[in-house]
Amino acid sequence: MMNRRPRRNRKSAAIRAMVEETKIGAEHLIYPLFLKDGKGVKEEIASLPNNYRWSLDLLLPEIEECMNLGVRTFDLFPAVNEGLKDNVASYSYASDNFYLHAINAIKERFPESVLMSDVAMDPYSSDGHDGLVCDGEIVNDDTLPILNRMAIAQAQAGIDIIGPSDMMDGRIGSIRQALDVEGFTNVSIMSYTAKYASAFYGPFRDALNSAPKSGDKKTYQMNPANKREALIEAELDTLEGADFLMIKPALSYLDIIHVIKEHTNLPVTAYNVSGECAMIYAAAEKGWLNLEQAVSEILISMRRAGADGILTYFAKDFARWIKN
């Protein structure tokens, strides 16, 4: 005789739904979007199907459609013309920066939306690195004032959440202090706490043309072999004033999401990055995977690991699927 039969709790759809441990909805998703200067621009990214570089005029109705599906939080990334880049990323806080103007316009049109920014030098840097390059070295402390100016400019434009993706030491405390001094005490910081030097960023760099011109990012992004180091980064970011802790990438780092969630009381987010999404799209196009089933399983795995929110290029598709 068997007293315990776990299958009894799987015997119907209603019972399975009742005992389901992990839920995911559109409210848990953050949609990364690529902005480009100009009008009438909708350029598909070859290495990231179903994702585009948008000009503001076409992005506004896209955001409206997403919000009608329940996606309300958007992470905006600028695709900057090469001629505007320099070694100190000065365009990142320039008064004529199209990205800053777009933030302002989106918040005016959709005040109920939540907008997250990217704070790092690489979209604006002629060197393609997240920090300042001096004599071939990515220098830490001299990068911080540049990041501060970038964050303040974004806060002035109306951003809700600052997203420092640079992985410089001490940048969370530096940005928090700079924002507070300027009166932006209500602007949140979602720190890229454990951002690994990953092979899965390729399509993103294609989208922004932001790959390093020389070297790599291994002196500031984390070694994929390390787990305990992520706890050091999480502790520092918490002490420095982060409001959210993010793990990037997500799919190959579910254990990192879990261990940070177990050691913090802050909300934890995960970035389902471009390469992770691209390989699922590619397999689905070949007929090797069912796209909807595969995406749903991947996203629920990130929630199950401990992610309170997920940045994913599947956000709009997933929201449409669950609504329908």
N, C-alpha and C positions, 0 to 999 in steps of 0.2 A: 504494500500500500504506500502511496505517495501523499503525504500531508500537504506538501508545498508544490504547487504547479504554477510557475510564473506565467505560463501561457494563458491562464484564465483572465489575466489582465490585458491580454492582447486579442481577445476573441471577437471584438467588434470595433468598428470605427469610433463609436461613441465612447466606449470604455477606454480605448487607446488615447483619445483626445482628453478624457477626464484625468488620466494619470500621467499625461505628458509632462516631463520635468523641465524642459527648456522651450521657451517661446521666442519667436522672432517676428517682428512686424516692421512696417515702413518707418515707424518712429525710432527704430534702433539704427537706421542707416544714414550715412553721410555720403553724399554724391560728389566725387571729384570732377571738376569741370575745367576745361582749358580755354582761356581767353586770348583773343588775338585782336590787335588794333584794326580798324577799318569798318566797312559796312558790307552786308550781304555775304559774309564769310561763314561757310560751314565746310570745313576740310576734314574728311575722314582720315584717321591716323592708320596708316597701312599696317603697322604692327599691333594695333589695338582695335580690332573690328568693333563697329557700333559705337565708337567714341570719336569726338570731333574737336577741332579747334573752332571756337565760335567767336564771331564779332558780337558786340553787345546787343545790337538790334535783333539778331536772331536768337541770342541766348535768353532774352527776357521771356518770349513765349515758351521756350523749352523749360525754363524754371517754373513758369505758371502751370504747365502740364504736369511736371513732377509734383508740385505742391497739391494739385488736385488728386494725385495718386497717394498722397500722404507723406511724401518725402519733403522735409522742411529744412534740412540742414545741408549746406553745400560748401565744399572746399574748393576755392578758386586758385588757379595757377596761371601765371602769365607767360605767353609765348612772345618773347621780346625780340625785336629786330636786332640783328648783329651790330648794326651801326650805332645802336644806343648803349651797347655794353662797354664797360671799362673795367680797370682792375680794382676799383673801389666801389663798384655797383651803385654809382651815384644816381642812376635813373630810378632806382628803387624808391627814392623819396622825392623825386622831382615833381614840381607842381603840375607838369603836363603829362604825368604818367597815366596812360590809358587805363591801367589796372586799378589805380586809385579812383579814377573817375567812374569806372564801372561799378566798384563797390558802392559808391555813393548813389549811383542811379538805381542799382538793384534794391538797396535798402529803402529808397524813396518809393519805388514801385511795389515792393513786397516787404513792408515793415515787420510783418510777422515771421519772415524767414530768418534763419540763423546762418550767418556767413562766417566761414573760417578762412584764414589766410595762410600763406606760406611765407615763413621768415627764414631766409638763407640767401647767400650771395649768388648761388649758381645760376638762377635765371637771368641775372643782370651782369654777371662777371665775364670779362673777356677771357679769363682763365678757366672758367667752367667748374670752379670749386666752390664749396659752401662757405669757405672762409677766405680771408685775405692771404694772398700768396706773396711772400717776400723771399727772394733768392732761392726759389724752388721749395720753400717750406710753407705749409699752411699754418699761419701763426694764430694763436688762440686769442690772447688778450686784446690785441689791436683790432680784432674782428668785432668785438662786443659793441663798441660805439656805433659801428655801421649797422649792426642788427637793431640797436636801440632806435636809431633814426628811422629805420624801415618800419619797425613796430609802431612808433608814434604816428608816422604818416598814415599807416593803415587804420589805426584807431581814430584819427581825425576824419578819415573817409567814412567811418561808420562800421568797421568790422566788429563782430561780436566775440570771436575767439581768435587769438593769435596762435599760430602754429609754427613754433621754432623747429625746423627740420635739419638744422646745421650740425648738431652734435658737438658744438664747442663747449668746453667746460665753463661752468658758471653763467651761462647765458640766460637761464631762467631767472635767477636772482637779479641779474643786470637789467633784463627787460622789464621785470616786475617793478623794480625801483623806478626805472625811467617812465613807465606808464603812470605810476602813482604820482610822481612829481608833477606830471602834466595834467593830472586830474582824471585819468582814465582808470579809476579804481574798480569800475564794474566790467572792464574788458577782461575776459577769461584768457588763460593760457593752457592750451593742450600741448604738452611737451611731447616731442618725439623722444621718449625716454630711452627705449632700447631699439635703436635703428641700426640694423646690421648691414655690413658691407656685403650686399647680396647680389647674386646673378640675375635677380628677377626685376630689376629696374629698367631694363633696356627700352621697352616701349614708351615709358614715361619720358626718358631722355630723348627719344625720337620726337615725341610730341612737343617738347620745349626746345629741342636742339641745345641741350644743356650738359652734354657729356664733357668730362674734363679734357682740356686740351693737352695735358700731359699728366703722367702718373695716375694714381688711383686715389680712393678715399679711405684707405685702410688705416691711416693714422688717426682718423677721427670717428669713422663709423665702426661699429663693434664687430669683433671676430665671431663668425657663426658658430664656432666651437664652444663659446662661453655662455654659461647660464648664470652662475653666481654674480658675475659682473653686472648683470642686469639689475640685481637687487641694489647694488651700490648706486647705479644711475637713478633708480627709483627713489632711494632714500634722499639723495642730493636734490633731485627735482622737487620732491615734497617739501623739504626744508626751505628751498629757495622760493616757493610760492606757486608751484604748478597747481592747476585746478583739475586736470585730467592727465593720466599717464598713458602714452600710446606705445604699442609694440608694432614694429614694421620690419619685415613683412609679417604676415599672419599665418598663412597655411603651413609653412615649414617651421613655425615657431609657436605652435599651440602650447607647448610645454612652458614657454616663457610667459605667455599670456596667463597661464594657470598659476605659475609660481609668483608672479607679481600680484595677481588678484588675491592670493593667499596672504600676502604680506602688506597690503595697503588698505586703507579705508577710502581712498579716492576712487572716482570712477575710472575704469580701465577701458581703453579703446584699442582697436586693432585695424591695421591698414592692409586690406586685401589688395596687394599691389598689382601694377600693370602686367607684369610677366605671369603672375598667377592667373589673372583673368584671361590673358591672351592664350595661354595653353589650353584652357577650357573651351574658349571659343573655337580654337583650331581643331580640337578633337571633336567637337560637336559638328563643325562644318564637314568633317570627314565621315560623319555618321558613327563615330566610335563611342560617343556618349550622348545621352539625352541631356540637352542643355539645362532645361528647367530642373530636372531631378538632381543633376550634378551640382548646380549652383545652390540649390536649396540645402543639399547635404553639407556643402562646404561652409555656408554661412551659419547653419545651425551648429557645426562643429566649433566655430569660433565663439559663438555665444555659450556653448557648453563648456568651453575651456575657461570662460570667465569674462569675455568681452561685454561690456555694457553697451558699447556702440561699435559700429563697423564702418570704416570707409571702404567703399567698394564701387567699382565701375559697373557692377551689376545692379546698382540700387534701383534705377528706373525700371529695368526689366522685372526685377523681383517684386517691386511694388505693384506692377501691372498684373503679374501672375496671381498674387495673393488677393488682389481686388476682384479679379475675374473668377 
